[in-house]
Amino acid sequence: MSVSFMPGAAANQTYTLLARYYDQFFTSHLIGYRRARQRLLGKILPHVHAACDLACGTGTTALEFARRGIRVFAVDLSPTMCGLARVKARHAGVPLTVIRADMRTFRLPERVDLVTSEYDAVNHVPRKSDLVRLARAVGRALRPGGHFYFDVNNRQHLEKNWPATWWSEKSGVVMVMRGSYDQRRAKGCVGFEWLIRQGGCWRRFREHVEEVWWTRTDVRRALRQAGFRRIQAWDATLLFRTQPRLSAGCRTFYLAQKELSRSSRST
């Protein structure tokens, strides 16, 4: 069988092919994130009855919570991600409510005890002014005293580690990632080029991802404006031991607690 490239390139919305192949190409970080979750949320999870995984992706973290007997809402903007999360929940035989919504405006049917947003999802909010909107949406979703747990890539990581080219190949698909850092816009950018075999031809697709970097001042200001008072932060190097490119200052984990209501404080 002869193999040739189809002429031209097809453009896709972000997190279409990236969503479809995410669980094949992006797995090396899962063990580290699971350990970080166990360490930072270990004392909180036994008291969590309902949770929301924001920017849930294919549902990996949401399903871990659901297996613990937690009632889970999985929220993501990508319809492909939402569809994959539903399929994984059905195959796992666990209940999971998947909601397609924007991180900045999402609403849940009920308030929850915990909102998580892992894998630097918060960096994907397109404008710095939107961080407060996201924090307020999370605050609205939480019960008084509930927790918001998330991580962010810092400027050091976006500026030093993203400007590079990586590639990986699986059966019938090749992924090439070309990263850069936009100093003027304070954004890390990655262009994805996909080569997907379709019959006897390889077809080219392109997607684009950007991440905004936040200072600690940005994050703490947004959280406080949204009604969070106890804000803790950890450098990722204290939690990850197996990522050589992740030096001190590259990534930060946050755990913020929503302010208790007056009636809760008085009891």
N, C-alpha and C positions, 0 to 999 in steps of 0.2 A: 504493500500500500504506500503510495507516495504521500508525503506530508508537505503542505505549503501554507503560507500565511495568507489570510484573506486581506485584501486591500483595505486601507483606512483603519480607523479606530473608533470604537463605540464608547460613548461617555455614559457613566452611571452616576446616580446620586450616591453620596457618601454612605457608607455602611449598607451597601447592597451586596456586592461581591465580598467585601471585607467581612460582612456579617455571615454570609454563606460559608466562608472558609475559615472563620475565626477559630473554631475549635480544632482545626487541623494544624494551623500555623502558629497559634499563640497559646502555648500551654506551659512553657518553662517557668512562668511567674506564679503559677497557681499554688505551688507548695509554699512559697514564701508568704503569699498573701493569706493563706490558710493559717500559717503559724502566727502571723501578725494579728489576725482576728482572734485566735485563741488567747494570745497574750493580753491584748488590749480590751477585749470584750468578754473574757472568761468569767468575770464576776457579775457581768450585766446580763448575759444571755439566759441564765436560769430564771430570771424575773421577767423575761420578755414573752408576752402572750401574742402580740401582733407586731409585725415589722414590715418595712417597705425597703426593697432594694432598688435604688434610683439609678437609672442608666444600667439596667440589669443585664444588658447584652443577651447572651444565649441562655441566661438563667442559672449559671453555675452556683453563685452564692445564694440566690433565692431558694434553690432546691436544697441546699445544705440546711438552711433555716427550716424549710418545710419538713424535712426529714426529722427534725428535732421536735415536731409537733407544734411549731409556731405557725400562726395564720399569716400568710405572706402575700403582699401586693408587689408585683414586679412591674416596674415602669421603665419604658424606653421609647424614644422617638422613632427609631427605625422599625418600620413594619416587618422587615425581614427578621430582625432580632426578636421581635415579639412573637412572630410565628414559630421560630426555632425554640424559644423558651416554652411555648405551649406544647410543642411536640415532645420536648425532653421531659416535661412534667407528666404528660400522658404516659410515656414509656416508663417513667419511674414509678407511676402509680401513686403520686402524691398530689394533694390539692394545691393549686397555685392560681391566683388571680392576676392575669397579665393585663396591663393598661398601657395603651399607646398614648403618650403625652410628653410635652416639653418639660424639661427639668425646672424651668423658670415659672411655670404656670400650673403644674400638675395639681390635681385634687384627688383625695381618696374617699371612699365611702364612709370611712370611720378613722378616728385618730389612732395612732400606733405608738408603741413604746420605743421603737428604734427605727431610724432611717440610716441606711448605709449607702455609700456611693464610692465604689472602689475602682482600681485600675486607672487612676488619674482622670476619671470621667468629668470631674468638676472643671478641669482645664479646658474642656470642649465648649464651655459657655462662650459665645463669640465676642462679647464686649465686656470690658472691666466693669461697666456700670450695671451689668446684669448679675453680678455676684450677689448683690443685696437682694435682688428679686428671687434668686435661687434660695438664699438663706431664709427669706420670709416664707417661701412656699414650703420649705422643709419645716419651719417653725409652725406653720398652720397645720401640717400633717401630724405633728407630734402632740402627745398628751403632755400636760405640765410635768416637768421632771424627766421627760424623755430625752434620748441621746441621739446625736448626729455624728456618725463615724465616716470619715472619708480621708483620702490622700490626694496630694497634688504634686506634680512635677514642678520643680523650681527652675529659675532662670539658668542656674549652673548646668543643669541637665539638658535643657532645651538648646542652650548656646554651645555647649561643648560636645555633647554626645549625639545630638540629632543630625548635624551636618555630615552625613555619611551615606553610603549605599550598601544595602543588604539584599540578598536574594535567597529564596528557598524554593524547593521543588517537591511536589507530591505527585501522585499518579494523575496524569492528565491536566495538571495545572502548575504554572510557574508564577511566583510572586516576586516582583522587584520593588524595593522601597528606596526612594531617594529623599533624604531629609535635608532641611536647611533651617536657618534661624533668621527671622526678619527683625533686625535691630529697631527699625523705625516703629513697627507695630507691636513690638515685644511679643512676637508669636513664633512658636516652632511650627514648621510645616513639613508634611510628608506627602509625597506623591506616590501612589501605588499604581504599578503597571502590572496587569494580569495577562498572562498568555494561557488561554484555555483551549484544550483540544476539543474540537467539535467535528466528529467524523474523521475525515482525512485531512482536516485543516486546523491550524491554530489561529484563534481569533484574539485580538488585542482589545483590552478594556482599560480605562483609567479612572481612578478615584483620587480624592484629595482630602487630607485631614489637617486641621490646624488646632494648636493648643495655645491658650493665653497663659502667661505666667503671673502668679500672684505673690506679692510680698507677704510676710507674716502680718504686717500692719493692715494690708488689704483684707486678709482673711478675718482677722480679729475684729476689725471695724464692722465688716458685713455681718458677722455673727452677733455682735453686740446690738447692732441696729435691729436685728431680727428677734431679739429677746433671749439670746443665749448668754449665760453668765459664767459658768465654769468651763474654761477652754484649756485643754491640755494638748501638747504637741510633742512628737517624737521624731527624731531623724531616722530615716529608713535603714541606715546602716546598723542601727541597734537591733533591727528585726530581721534583716536579710543578711545571710552570710555567704551566699553562693553567686552573687552577681558582681563580677569584677569591675564592670563599668559604672557601678553605682557607688560613687564616692560620697563622703560626708557633704551634706548640703544639697544633694541632688533631688531628694524627695522627702516630703514631710507627711506624717500621719497626724490627723486631728481627731479629738473626741470632745464634743461640746454638749453641754447639758442645758436643756431649755429651762427657763426660770419657772419655779413653782408658783402656782396661783396663791393668792393671799390666804384662801381658805385652807390650802394644803400646808402652808407654812405655819398656820396657827394650830393645826391638829397635832 
